[in-house]
């Protein structure tokens, strides 16, 4: 009779071990799925971050009368904030130039349209005071359908007068 009870206990222990292994495997599968979906959101945000970083370092079509003749977008942002009356050689103010060119570039890169994967966008250019931490938005524009999920990124440009930083923030809205 004792031999029979010993085998039954061993069978129960083996069954319990199999149950633990099955639950662990199912848990790992759910963990892998959740990590995979969250990493795609991070990659998408990283794409917007990389876009904003490359945007500010790229050359604009605005000549502010400095060398080199065509200024980077970071220089035009700085000029717009520190000297709003500054003009490109085309006669447009640096702020007007930015308000016209930024949406065009965002639309060409992200293909913002109702039938696209991206159906809306917003950009903001903000000055953040180094001492007080106060933020002043001086350029912004939103267009398209901005409901639902979005992804964003920003770049920081040191102010030429060393009073703070200029922040270029881009938000791209996803079509569901």
Backbone as JSON Lines, residues from 0, in Angstrom:
{"i":0,"aa":"X","n":[0.81,-1.19,0.0],"ca":[0.0,0.0,0.0],"c":[0.86,1.26,0.0]}
{"i":1,"aa":"X","n":[2.01,1.23,0.74],"ca":[2.89,2.39,0.77],"c":[3.51,2.63,-0.61]}
{"i":2,"aa":"X","n":[3.83,1.58,-1.33],"ca":[4.41,1.71,-2.66],"c":[3.44,2.43,-3.59]}
{"i":3,"aa":"X","n":[2.17,2.13,-3.46],"ca":[1.15,2.77,-4.29],"c":[1.05,4.26,-3.96]}
{"i":4,"aa":"X","n":[1.08,4.65,-2.72],"ca":[1.01,6.07,-2.33],"c":[2.23,6.83,-2.8]}
{"i":5,"aa":"X","n":[3.4,6.19,-2.78],"ca":[4.64,6.83,-3.22],"c":[4.59,7.16,-4.71]}
{"i":6,"aa":"X","n":[4.09,6.23,-5.53],"ca":[3.96,6.48,-6.97],"c":[2.95,7.57,-7.24]}
{"i":7,"aa":"X","n":[1.87,7.59,-6.48],"ca":[0.84,8.6,-6.67],"c":[1.39,9.98,-6.34]}
{"i":8,"aa":"X","n":[2.2,10.11,-5.32],"ca":[2.81,11.39,-4.95],"c":[3.78,11.85,-6.03]}
{"i":9,"aa":"X","n":[4.53,10.9,-6.58],"ca":[5.46,11.26,-7.64],"c":[4.71,11.75,-8.88]}
{"i":10,"aa":"X","n":[3.6,11.1,-9.22],"ca":[2.79,11.52,-10.36],"c":[2.23,12.91,-10.14]}
{"i":11,"aa":"X","n":[1.8,13.21,-8.92],"ca":[1.26,14.54,-8.63],"c":[2.36,15.6,-8.73]}
{"i":12,"aa":"X","n":[3.56,15.28,-8.28],"ca":[4.67,16.22,-8.36],"c":[5.06,16.48,-9.82]}
{"i":13,"aa":"X","n":[5.09,15.44,-10.63],"ca":[5.4,15.59,-12.05],"c":[4.31,16.43,-12.73]}
{"i":14,"aa":"X","n":[3.07,16.18,-12.4],"ca":[1.96,16.96,-12.96],"c":[2.05,18.43,-12.57]}
{"i":15,"aa":"X","n":[2.4,18.66,-11.31],"ca":[2.55,20.04,-10.84],"c":[3.71,20.73,-11.58]}
{"i":16,"aa":"X","n":[4.81,20.03,-11.77],"ca":[5.97,20.59,-12.48],"c":[5.6,20.93,-13.92]}
{"i":17,"aa":"X","n":[4.85,20.06,-14.58],"ca":[4.41,20.32,-15.95],"c":[3.51,21.55,-15.99]}
{"i":18,"aa":"X","n":[2.62,21.68,-15.02],"ca":[1.72,22.83,-14.94],"c":[2.52,24.12,-14.76]}
{"i":19,"aa":"X","n":[3.53,24.11,-13.91],"ca":[4.37,25.28,-13.7],"c":[5.11,25.66,-14.99]}
{"i":20,"aa":"X","n":[5.63,24.69,-15.7],"ca":[6.34,24.96,-16.95],"c":[5.38,25.55,-17.98]}
{"i":21,"aa":"X","n":[4.17,25.02,-18.1],"ca":[3.19,25.54,-19.06],"c":[2.83,26.99,-18.73]}
{"i":22,"aa":"X","n":[2.57,27.28,-17.46],"ca":[2.23,28.65,-17.05],"c":[3.4,29.58,-17.33]}
{"i":23,"aa":"X","n":[4.62,29.15,-17.07],"ca":[5.8,29.98,-17.33],"c":[5.95,30.28,-18.82]}
{"i":24,"aa":"X","n":[5.74,29.28,-19.66],"ca":[5.85,29.48,-21.12],"c":[4.78,30.46,-21.6]}
{"i":25,"aa":"X","n":[3.55,30.3,-21.12],"ca":[2.48,31.23,-21.51],"c":[2.82,32.64,-21.05]}
{"i":26,"aa":"X","n":[3.34,32.77,-19.83],"ca":[3.75,34.09,-19.32],"c":[4.83,34.72,-20.16]}
{"i":27,"aa":"X","n":[5.81,33.94,-20.58],"ca":[6.88,34.45,-21.44],"c":[6.35,34.89,-22.8]}
{"i":28,"aa":"X","n":[5.39,34.16,-23.33],"ca":[4.8,34.55,-24.62],"c":[4.1,35.9,-24.49]}
{"i":29,"aa":"X","n":[3.29,36.08,-23.43],"ca":[2.62,37.37,-23.22],"c":[3.63,38.49,-23.0]}
{"i":30,"aa":"X","n":[4.69,38.22,-22.27],"ca":[5.73,39.22,-22.04],"c":[6.41,39.62,-23.35]}
{"i":31,"aa":"X","n":[6.71,38.64,-24.19],"ca":[7.35,38.93,-25.47],"c":[6.44,39.77,-26.36]}
{"i":32,"aa":"X","n":[5.17,39.46,-26.39],"ca":[4.23,40.23,-27.22],"c":[4.13,41.66,-26.71]}
{"i":33,"aa":"X","n":[4.04,41.84,-25.4],"ca":[3.92,43.21,-24.87],"c":[5.2,44.01,-25.1]}
{"i":34,"aa":"X","n":[6.36,43.39,-24.96],"ca":[7.61,44.1,-25.22],"c":[7.76,44.45,-26.68]}
{"i":35,"aa":"X","n":[7.35,43.56,-27.55],"ca":[7.45,43.81,-28.99],"c":[6.58,44.99,-29.39]}
{"i":36,"aa":"X","n":[5.35,45.1,-28.88],"ca":[4.48,46.2,-29.27],"c":[4.95,47.51,-28.67]}
{"i":37,"aa":"X","n":[5.5,47.52,-27.45],"ca":[5.97,48.78,-26.88],"c":[7.24,49.25,-27.57]}
{"i":38,"aa":"X","n":[8.08,48.36,-28.02],"ca":[9.3,48.8,-28.68],"c":[9.0,49.43,-30.04]}
{"i":39,"aa":"X","n":[7.93,49.04,-30.72],"ca":[7.6,49.68,-31.99],"c":[7.17,51.12,-31.76]}
{"i":40,"aa":"X","n":[6.47,51.41,-30.65],"ca":[6.13,52.79,-30.33],"c":[7.39,53.6,-30.05]}
{"i":41,"aa":"X","n":[8.34,53.01,-29.35],"ca":[9.59,53.7,-29.08],"c":[10.35,53.98,-30.38]}
{"i":42,"aa":"X","n":[10.35,53.05,-31.3],"ca":[11.03,53.26,-32.57],"c":[10.34,54.38,-33.35]}
{"i":43,"aa":"X","n":[9.03,54.4,-33.33],"ca":[8.3,55.45,-34.03],"c":[8.65,56.81,-33.44]}
{"i":44,"aa":"X","n":[8.68,56.93,-32.11],"ca":[9.05,58.19,-31.49],"c":[10.51,58.53,-31.79]}
{"i":45,"aa":"X","n":[11.34,57.53,-31.85],"ca":[12.74,57.74,-32.19],"c":[12.85,58.28,-33.61]}
{"i":46,"aa":"X","n":[11.98,57.82,-34.5],"ca":[12.0,58.34,-35.88],"c":[11.67,59.83,-35.91]}
{"i":47,"aa":"X","n":[10.69,60.26,-35.12],"ca":[10.33,61.68,-35.07],"c":[11.47,62.47,-34.44]}
{"i":48,"aa":"X","n":[12.07,61.91,-33.39],"ca":[13.22,62.56,-32.74],"c":[14.36,62.74,-33.74]}
{"i":49,"aa":"X","n":[14.66,61.7,-34.48],"ca":[15.74,61.79,-35.47],"c":[15.39,62.78,-36.57]}
{"i":50,"aa":"X","n":[14.1,62.83,-36.96],"ca":[13.67,63.81,-37.95],"c":[13.93,65.23,-37.44]}
{"i":51,"aa":"X","n":[13.52,65.52,-36.2],"ca":[13.69,66.88,-35.68],"c":[15.17,67.24,-35.55]}
{"i":52,"aa":"X","n":[16.0,66.28,-35.15],"ca":[17.44,66.53,-35.05],"c":[18.06,66.82,-36.42]}
{"i":53,"aa":"X","n":[17.71,66.02,-37.41],"ca":[18.28,66.25,-38.74],"c":[17.71,67.51,-39.37]}
{"i":54,"aa":"X","n":[16.45,67.84,-39.05],"ca":[15.83,69.04,-39.6],"c":[16.59,70.29,-39.18]}
{"i":55,"aa":"X","n":[16.89,70.43,-37.89],"ca":[17.53,71.67,-37.42],"c":[18.96,71.82,-37.95]}
{"i":56,"aa":"X","n":[19.61,70.71,-38.28],"ca":[20.98,70.82,-38.79],"c":[21.03,70.97,-40.3]}
{"i":57,"aa":"X","n":[19.89,70.75,-40.96],"ca":[19.9,70.85,-42.43],"c":[19.91,72.31,-42.86]}
{"i":58,"aa":"X","n":[20.32,72.53,-44.08],"ca":[20.43,73.87,-44.64],"c":[19.08,74.34,-45.14]}
{"i":59,"aa":"X","n":[18.71,75.55,-44.76],"ca":[17.46,76.15,-45.22],"c":[17.7,76.84,-46.55]}
{"i":60,"aa":"X","n":[16.67,77.45,-47.08],"ca":[16.81,78.26,-48.29],"c":[16.78,79.73,-47.93]}
{"i":61,"aa":"X","n":[17.14,80.03,-46.69],"ca":[17.12,81.4,-46.19],"c":[18.55,81.91,-46.03]}
{"i":62,"aa":"X","n":[18.86,82.98,-46.74],"ca":[20.16,83.64,-46.59],"c":[19.94,84.84,-45.69]}
{"i":63,"aa":"X","n":[20.57,84.8,-44.52],"ca":[20.42,85.89,-43.55],"c":[21.54,86.91,-43.66]}
{"i":64,"aa":"X","n":[22.35,86.8,-44.72],"ca":[23.45,87.73,-44.92],"c":[24.69,87.35,-44.13]}
{"i":65,"aa":"X","n":[24.74,86.13,-43.68],"ca":[25.91,85.65,-42.93],"c":[26.61,84.58,-43.75]}
{"i":66,"aa":"X","n":[27.82,84.24,-43.36],"ca":[28.53,83.17,-44.03],"c":[28.33,81.9,-43.25]}
{"i":67,"aa":"X","n":[28.06,80.74,-43.77],"ca":[27.83,80.51,-45.19],"c":[26.52,81.15,-45.63]}
{"i":68,"aa":"X","n":[26.36,81.33,-46.9],"ca":[25.25,82.14,-47.39],"c":[23.88,81.59,-47.0]}
{"i":69,"aa":"X","n":[23.69,80.28,-47.07],"ca":[22.41,79.71,-46.66],"c":[22.53,79.19,-45.23]}
{"i":70,"aa":"X","n":[21.62,79.63,-44.38],"ca":[21.69,79.31,-42.95],"c":[21.05,77.96,-42.66]}
{"i":71,"aa":"X","n":[21.51,77.32,-41.6],"ca":[20.85,76.1,-41.12],"c":[19.52,76.51,-40.5]}
{"i":72,"aa":"X","n":[18.61,75.55,-40.37],"ca":[17.34,75.86,-39.74],"c":[17.54,76.29,-38.29]}
{"i":73,"aa":"X","n":[18.53,75.75,-37.6],"ca":[18.82,76.16,-36.22],"c":[19.16,77.66,-36.18]}
{"i":74,"aa":"X","n":[19.93,78.13,-37.14],"ca":[20.29,79.55,-37.2],"c":[19.07,80.4,-37.49]}
{"i":75,"aa":"X","n":[18.18,79.92,-38.36],"ca":[16.97,80.68,-38.69],"c":[16.03,80.72,-37.47]}
{"i":76,"aa":"X","n":[15.91,79.61,-36.72],"ca":[15.12,79.61,-35.48],"c":[15.67,80.67,-34.51]}
{"i":77,"aa":"X","n":[16.97,80.68,-34.35],"ca":[17.61,81.63,-33.44],"c":[17.38,83.07,-33.91]}
{"i":78,"aa":"X","n":[17.51,83.3,-35.19],"ca":[17.3,84.63,-35.75],"c":[15.85,85.08,-35.57]}
{"i":79,"aa":"X","n":[14.92,84.17,-35.77],"ca":[13.5,84.49,-35.61],"c":[13.19,84.91,-34.18]}
{"i":80,"aa":"X","n":[13.79,84.22,-33.21],"ca":[13.51,84.56,-31.81],"c":[14.25,85.82,-31.37]}
{"i":81,"aa":"X","n":[15.53,85.9,-31.66],"ca":[16.35,87.01,-31.16],"c":[16.23,88.29,-31.97]}
{"i":82,"aa":"X","n":[15.81,88.17,-33.23],"ca":[15.66,89.34,-34.09],"c":[14.51,89.09,-35.06]}
{"i":83,"aa":"X","n":[13.25,89.19,-34.56],"ca":[12.08,88.85,-35.4],"c":[11.97,89.66,-36.69]}
{"i":84,"aa":"X","n":[12.63,90.8,-36.75],"ca":[12.55,91.61,-37.98],"c":[13.59,91.18,-39.01]}
{"i":85,"aa":"X","n":[14.44,90.2,-38.67],"ca":[15.45,89.74,-39.63],"c":[14.77,89.16,-40.86]}
{"i":86,"aa":"X","n":[15.4,89.36,-42.0],"ca":[14.8,88.91,-43.26],"c":[15.77,88.02,-44.03]}
{"i":87,"aa":"X","n":[15.17,87.06,-44.72],"ca":[15.93,86.26,-45.67],"c":[16.18,87.13,-46.9]}
{"i":88,"aa":"X","n":[17.11,86.73,-47.75],"ca":[17.37,87.54,-48.95],"c":[16.18,87.58,-49.89]}
{"i":89,"aa":"X","n":[15.2,86.68,-49.7],"ca":[13.98,86.7,-50.52],"c":[13.04,87.82,-50.1]}
{"i":90,"aa":"X","n":[13.32,88.48,-48.97],"ca":[12.46,89.56,-48.48],"c":[11.5,89.1,-47.39]}
{"i":91,"aa":"X","n":[11.33,87.8,-47.2],"ca":[10.46,87.29,-46.13],"c":[11.18,87.37,-44.8]}
{"i":92,"aa":"X","n":[10.42,87.62,-43.75],"ca":[11.04,87.57,-42.43],"c":[11.42,86.13,-42.12]}
{"i":93,"aa":"X","n":[12.41,85.97,-41.26],"ca":[12.85,84.61,-40.92],"c":[11.71,83.82,-40.29]}
{"i":94,"aa":"X","n":[10.84,84.49,-39.5],"ca":[9.7,83.79,-38.88],"c":[8.68,83.35,-39.93]}
{"i":95,"aa":"X","n":[8.4,84.22,-40.9],"ca":[7.47,83.85,-41.98],"c":[8.02,82.7,-42.8]}
{"i":96,"aa":"X","n":[9.32,82.75,-43.07],"ca":[9.96,81.67,-43.82],"c":[9.77,80.33,-43.1]}
{"i":97,"aa":"X","n":[10.0,80.33,-41.78],"ca":[9.84,79.1,-41.0],"c":[8.4,78.61,-41.02]}
{"i":98,"aa":"X","n":[7.45,79.53,-40.82],"ca":[6.02,79.14,-40.81],"c":[5.57,78.55,-42.14]}
{"i":99,"aa":"X","n":[6.2,78.95,-43.23],"ca":[5.85,78.39,-44.54],"c":[6.59,77.09,-44.84]}
{"i":100,"aa":"X","n":[7.87,77.05,-44.51],"ca":[8.69,75.9,-44.92],"c":[8.54,74.68,-44.0]}
{"i":101,"aa":"X","n":[8.35,74.87,-42.71],"ca":[8.27,73.72,-41.8],"c":[7.11,72.79,-42.17]}
{"i":102,"aa":"X","n":[5.87,73.3,-42.35],"ca":[4.78,72.38,-42.74],"c":[5.03,71.67,-44.07]}
{"i":103,"aa":"X","n":[5.63,72.38,-45.02],"ca":[5.92,71.76,-46.32],"c":[6.89,70.59,-46.15]}
{"i":104,"aa":"X","n":[7.91,70.78,-45.34],"ca":[8.91,69.72,-45.15],"c":[8.31,68.55,-44.37]}
{"i":105,"aa":"X","n":[7.56,68.85,-43.31],"ca":[6.92,67.78,-42.54],"c":[5.98,66.98,-43.44]}
{"i":106,"aa":"X","n":[5.17,67.68,-44.25],"ca":[4.25,66.99,-45.16],"c":[5.0,66.13,-46.18]}
{"i":107,"aa":"X","n":[6.12,66.6,-46.67],"ca":[6.84,65.82,-47.67],"c":[7.51,64.59,-47.05]}
{"i":108,"aa":"X","n":[7.93,64.68,-45.81],"ca":[8.58,63.54,-45.16],"c":[7.56,62.53,-44.64]}
{"i":109,"aa":"X","n":[6.52,63.0,-43.96],"ca":[5.57,62.11,-43.29],"c":[4.31,61.85,-44.09]}
{"i":110,"aa":"X","n":[4.13,62.5,-45.24],"ca":[2.96,62.28,-46.11],"c":[1.65,62.43,-45.31]}
{"i":111,"aa":"X","n":[1.46,63.6,-44.71],"ca":[0.26,63.88,-43.91],"c":[-0.95,63.98,-44.84]}
{"i":112,"aa":"X","n":[-1.91,63.07,-44.7],"ca":[-3.12,63.07,-45.52],"c":[-4.14,62.14,-44.86]}
{"i":113,"aa":"X","n":[-5.44,62.35,-45.12],"ca":[-6.48,61.51,-44.49],"c":[-6.32,60.02,-44.81]}
{"i":114,"aa":"X","n":[-5.84,59.67,-46.0],"ca":[-5.72,58.26,-46.39],"c":[-4.35,57.68,-46.04]}
{"i":115,"aa":"X","n":[-3.47,58.51,-45.47],"ca":[-2.11,58.1,-45.13],"c":[-2.07,57.47,-43.73]}
{"i":116,"aa":"X","n":[-0.95,56.88,-43.39],"ca":[-0.74,56.36,-42.04],"c":[-0.63,57.49,-41.03]}
{"i":117,"aa":"X","n":[-0.32,58.69,-41.51],"ca":[-0.18,59.87,-40.65],"c":[-1.18,60.91,-41.13]}
{"i":118,"aa":"X","n":[-2.11,61.3,-40.26],"ca":[-3.17,62.18,-40.74],"c":[-3.19,63.56,-40.09]}
{"i":119,"aa":"X","n":[-2.19,63.91,-39.33],"ca":[-2.13,65.24,-38.73],"c":[-0.74,65.5,-38.16]}
{"i":120,"aa":"X","n":[-0.45,66.78,-37.94],"ca":[0.85,67.14,-37.39],"c":[0.75,68.46,-36.65]}
{"i":121,"aa":"X","n":[1.69,68.64,-35.75],"ca":[1.84,69.89,-35.0],"c":[3.33,70.14,-34.84]}
{"i":122,"aa":"X","n":[3.72,71.39,-34.95],"ca":[5.08,71.75,-34.54],"c":[5.01,72.97,-33.66]}
{"i":123,"aa":"X","n":[5.94,73.06,-32.75],"ca":[6.04,74.21,-31.86],"c":[7.52,74.57,-31.72]}
{"i":124,"aa":"X","n":[7.77,75.86,-31.69],"ca":[9.11,76.36,-31.43],"c":[8.99,77.19,-30.16]}
{"i":125,"aa":"X","n":[9.75,76.8,-29.16],"ca":[9.62,77.36,-27.81],"c":[10.97,77.86,-27.34]}
{"i":126,"aa":"X","n":[10.97,79.01,-26.67],"ca":[12.19,79.47,-26.01],"c":[12.06,79.14,-24.53]}
{"i":127,"aa":"X","n":[13.06,78.46,-23.98],"ca":[13.07,78.12,-22.55],"c":[14.2,78.88,-21.87]}
{"i":128,"aa":"X","n":[13.81,79.77,-20.95],"ca":[14.77,80.58,-20.23],"c":[15.64,79.71,-19.33]}
{"i":129,"aa":"X","n":[16.93,79.92,-19.39],"ca":[17.89,79.1,-18.65],"c":[17.77,79.32,-17.13]}
{"i":130,"aa":"X","n":[17.47,80.54,-16.7],"ca":[17.45,80.85,-15.27],"c":[16.09,80.51,-14.65]}
{"i":131,"aa":"X","n":[15.01,81.06,-15.21],"ca":[13.68,80.87,-14.61],"c":[13.01,79.57,-15.01]}
{"i":132,"aa":"X","n":[13.41,79.01,-16.14],"ca":[12.75,77.8,-16.64],"c":[11.46,78.09,-17.38]}
{"i":133,"aa":"X","n":[11.08,79.38,-17.48],"ca":[9.85,79.75,-18.19],"c":[9.97,79.43,-19.67]}
{"i":134,"aa":"X","n":[8.84,79.02,-20.25],"ca":[8.8,78.71,-21.67],"c":[7.9,79.69,-22.4]}
{"i":135,"aa":"X","n":[8.35,80.15,-23.56],"ca":[7.58,81.07,-24.4],"c":[7.49,80.48,-25.8]}
{"i":136,"aa":"X","n":[6.28,80.14,-26.2],"ca":[6.07,79.6,-27.55],"c":[6.03,80.77,-28.53]}
{"i":137,"aa":"X","n":[6.87,80.72,-29.56],"ca":[6.86,81.83,-30.51],"c":[6.53,81.41,-31.93]}
{"i":138,"aa":"X","n":[6.5,80.15,-32.24],"ca":[6.01,79.66,-33.53],"c":[5.26,78.36,-33.28]}
{"i":139,"aa":"X","n":[4.14,78.17,-33.94],"ca":[3.45,76.88,-33.86],"c":[2.42,76.8,-34.97]}
{"i":140,"aa":"X","n":[2.11,75.57,-35.32],"ca":[1.08,75.33,-36.32],"c":[0.62,73.89,-36.2]}
{"i":141,"aa":"X","n":[-0.67,73.68,-36.35],"ca":[-1.27,72.34,-36.36],"c":[-2.13,72.21,-37.6]}
{"i":142,"aa":"X","n":[-2.17,71.02,-38.18],"ca":[-3.02,70.78,-39.33],"c":[-3.39,69.31,-39.41]}
{"i":143,"aa":"X","n":[-4.43,69.04,-40.16],"ca":[-4.91,67.66,-40.32],"c":[-5.74,67.22,-39.13]}
{"i":144,"aa":"X","n":[-6.01,65.93,-39.07],"ca":[-6.79,65.32,-38.0],"c":[-5.85,64.96,-36.86]}
{"i":145,"aa":"X","n":[-6.0,65.66,-35.74],"ca":[-5.07,65.45,-34.64],"c":[-5.71,64.69,-33.48]}
{"i":146,"aa":"X","n":[-6.63,63.79,-33.78],"ca":[-7.22,62.96,-32.74],"c":[-6.55,61.59,-32.76]}
{"i":147,"aa":"X","n":[-6.61,60.9,-31.66],"ca":[-6.02,59.56,-31.61],"c":[-4.59,59.58,-31.15]}
{"i":148,"aa":"X","n":[-3.89,58.51,-31.45],"ca":[-2.51,58.34,-31.0],"c":[-1.57,59.25,-31.78]}
{"i":149,"aa":"X","n":[-0.47,59.6,-31.14],"ca":[0.53,60.43,-31.79],"c":[1.91,60.02,-31.31]}
{"i":150,"aa":"X","n":[2.91,60.51,-32.01],"ca":[4.29,60.28,-31.63],"c":[5.03,61.59,-31.8]}
{"i":151,"aa":"X","n":[6.01,61.82,-30.97],"ca":[6.67,63.11,-31.02],"c":[8.15,63.03,-30.71]}
{"i":152,"aa":"X","n":[8.81,64.12,-30.98],"ca":[10.23,64.27,-30.69],"c":[10.57,65.74,-30.67]}
{"i":153,"aa":"X","n":[11.68,66.06,-30.05],"ca":[12.09,67.45,-30.0],"c":[13.61,67.56,-30.06]}
{"i":154,"aa":"X","n":[14.05,68.75,-30.45],"ca":[15.47,69.05,-30.53],"c":[15.72,70.35,-29.78]}
{"i":155,"aa":"X","n":[16.9,70.44,-29.21],"ca":[17.25,71.62,-28.43],"c":[18.37,72.36,-29.15]}
{"i":156,"aa":"X","n":[18.16,73.68,-29.31],"ca":[19.12,74.54,-29.98],"c":[19.58,75.57,-28.96]}
{"i":157,"aa":"X","n":[20.87,75.66,-28.68],"ca":[21.34,76.69,-27.75],"c":[21.09,78.09,-28.32]}
{"i":158,"aa":"X","n":[20.58,78.98,-27.49],"ca":[20.33,80.36,-27.88],"c":[21.67,81.06,-28.08]}
{"i":159,"aa":"X","n":[21.8,81.82,-29.16],"ca":[23.07,82.49,-29.46],"c":[23.42,83.54,-28.41]}
{"i":160,"aa":"X","n":[22.44,84.03,-27.7],"ca":[22.71,85.04,-26.66],"c":[22.94,84.41,-25.29]}
{"i":161,"aa":"X","n":[22.95,83.09,-25.25],"ca":[23.25,82.31,-24.05],"c":[22.25,82.54,-22.9]}
{"i":162,"aa":"X","n":[21.01,82.89,-23.24],"ca":[19.99,83.11,-22.21],"c":[19.13,81.88,-21.97]}
{"i":163,"aa":"X","n":[19.22,80.91,-22.86],"ca":[18.38,79.72,-22.73],"c":[18.51,78.83,-23.94]}
{"i":164,"aa":"X","n":[17.48,78.05,-24.18],"ca":[17.48,77.12,-25.31],"c":[16.22,77.31,-26.14]}
{"i":165,"aa":"X","n":[16.34,77.03,-27.41],"ca":[15.21,77.0,-28.32],"c":[14.86,75.54,-28.53]}
{"i":166,"aa":"X","n":[13.59,75.21,-28.35],"ca":[13.14,73.82,-28.47],"c":[12.24,73.71,-29.69]}
{"i":167,"aa":"X","n":[12.59,72.8,-30.59],"ca":[11.79,72.51,-31.77],"c":[11.09,71.18,-31.52]}
{"i":168,"aa":"X","n":[9.77,71.22,-31.37],"ca":[8.98,70.03,-31.01],"c":[8.06,69.67,-32.18]}
{"i":169,"aa":"X","n":[8.07,68.4,-32.56],"ca":[7.24,67.9,-33.67],"c":[6.37,66.77,-33.13]}
{"i":170,"aa":"X","n":[5.08,66.82,-33.48],"ca":[4.14,65.75,-33.1],"c":[3.45,65.29,-34.38]}
{"i":171,"aa":"X","n":[3.5,63.99,-34.63],"ca":[2.88,63.39,-35.81],"c":[1.71,62.53,-35.31]}
{"i":172,"aa":"X","n":[0.53,62.73,-35.87],"ca":[-0.67,62.0,-35.45],"c":[-0.87,60.78,-36.35]}
{"i":173,"aa":"X","n":[-1.19,59.66,-35.71],"ca":[-1.35,58.4,-36.44],"c":[-2.79,58.2,-36.86]}
{"i":174,"aa":"X","n":[-2.97,57.68,-38.05],"ca":[-4.29,57.35,-38.56],"c":[-4.66,55.96,-38.05]}
{"i":175,"aa":"X","n":[-5.84,55.83,-37.49],"ca":[-6.25,54.51,-36.95],"c":[-6.83,53.63,-37.99]}
